[in-house]
Amino acid sequence: MLRDRYEINDFDFGLVYLPDLDLFYVFPVAVFIRYASEIHMVEADKRQRKPESANYRDAWELILQWAAQKETFV
């Protein structure tokens, strides 16, 4: 089955929840759609460098900032 790709206007944020670790990731739509078809979340301390996804771990402030911009824009 061939699916359409997400577009920048389809949604504002993509949320990823890892139940085993009780962690949320809050991805802005532009970041989320760059992952294309799969997101591999690696939670390990033994990595040489921090993955880009670490910037979005529990990043609820991104939604708050976005909402504040929309609120003051109206």
Summary of the structure (lengths in Angstrom):
residues: 74
radius of gyration: 14.3
end to end distance: 40.8
largest distance: 45.9
contacts: 133
relative contact order: 0.20
helix: 32%
strand: 18%
